[in-house]
Amino acid sequence: QVQLVESGGGLVQAGGSLRLSCAASGRTFSTLAMGWFRQALGKEREFVASISGGGRNTYYSNSVKGRFTISRDNVKSTVYLQMNSLKPEDTAVYYCAADRTFYRNSYNIRDYDYWGQGTQVTVSS
């Protein structure tokens, strides 16, 4: 019903920046709240950032607040994650997720209905 494809991951040095993109198809994009999660090796998947369907409300984990910015373009059906001042502990597979309850900014994995395949972000020390 909804397909999500992430892109933009790669290898960067500490202090550098990356911009991740997630393209959605299969449903009117504005009816989906969107989130970014990440999963490091040996760790559980954790919340990074979320944005409501209209793009006016955002929420961030404490570990990325002030460094990462989530945004969306509902015309292009794409959500972005701008990552600045990257740290080695940011290294993980980053996943895009969609929540059919469009008005909320959930940090809970259980609230998300669709997931992308993930894109690897590696930050060297």
C-alpha positions in Angstrom: 0.0 0.0 0.0 2.8 2.4 0.9 6.4 2.0 -0.2 9.3 4.0 1.3 12.8 4.2 -0.1 15.6 5.8 1.7 18.7 7.3 0.1 21.7 9.5 1.0 23.6 7.4 3.5 27.3 7.0 3.3 30.6 7.4 5.1 31.6 10.7 6.7 34.1 11.9 9.2 33.1 13.2 12.6 31.8 16.8 12.4 30.5 16.3 8.8 27.0 16.4 7.4 24.7 14.1 5.5 21.2 14.6 4.1 18.9 11.6 4.0 15.9 11.4 1.8 12.8 9.1 1.9 10.5 8.9 -1.1 7.0 7.6 -0.6 4.5 6.1 -3.0 1.1 4.4 -2.9 -0.8 6.8 -0.7 -1.4 10.6 -0.5 1.7 11.7 1.3 0.0 14.4 3.4 -2.1 11.8 5.1 1.0 10.3 6.6 3.0 11.4 9.6 6.7 10.5 9.1 9.5 9.5 11.3 13.2 8.5 11.2 14.6 5.7 13.3 18.1 4.2 13.5 19.6 0.9 14.5 23.2 0.4 15.5 24.9 -3.0 15.5 23.8 -5.0 18.5 21.3 -2.3 19.5 17.5 -2.0 19.3 15.9 0.4 16.8 15.6 3.8 18.4 13.6 7.0 17.5 15.4 9.9 15.9 12.9 12.4 14.7 9.2 12.8 13.5 7.1 15.2 11.6 3.3 15.6 11.3 1.5 15.3 8.0 1.4 19.0 7.3 5.0 19.5 8.4 4.3 22.1 11.1 5.0 19.9 14.2 8.3 18.1 14.8 9.9 16.1 17.6 13.5 15.0 18.2 15.3 12.6 20.4 17.6 14.3 23.0 20.7 12.8 21.4 20.1 14.6 18.0 18.3 17.8 19.1 20.1 20.8 17.7 22.1 18.8 15.2 19.4 17.1 13.1 16.5 18.6 11.2 13.5 16.7 9.8 11.5 18.3 7.0 9.1 17.2 4.3 7.9 18.2 0.8 4.4 17.0 0.3 4.4 17.9 -3.4 7.4 15.7 -3.9 6.2 13.1 -1.4 9.6 13.1 0.3 10.8 13.5 3.9 14.3 14.5 4.7 16.7 14.3 7.6 19.5 16.8 7.6 22.3 15.6 9.9 25.0 18.0 11.0 27.9 17.8 13.4 27.8 14.0 13.1 29.4 11.9 15.8 30.7 8.3 15.7 27.8 7.3 17.9 25.4 8.3 15.1 26.6 5.3 13.1 23.6 3.1 12.3 21.2 2.0 9.7 18.6 4.8 9.3 15.0 3.9 8.6 12.2 6.0 7.3 8.7 5.2 8.6 5.1 6.3 8.0 2.3 6.7 10.5 -1.3 6.8 9.2 -2.3 9.0 12.1 -1.1 12.1 10.3 -1.3 14.7 13.0 1.0 13.1 15.6 4.8 13.0 16.2 5.2 9.7 17.7 8.5 8.3 19.1 7.0 4.8 19.5 7.9 2.2 16.9 4.6 0.6 17.4 2.7 3.6 16.0 4.3 3.3 12.6 2.6 1.3 9.9 5.2 1.3 7.0 9.0 1.1 6.9 11.7 1.6 4.3 14.6 -0.7 3.8 17.1 1.5 5.5 20.3 3.3 4.5 23.7 3.0 6.2 25.3 6.0 7.9 28.9 5.5 9.1 30.7 8.3 11.0 34.4 7.8 11.5 36.3 9.1 14.5 
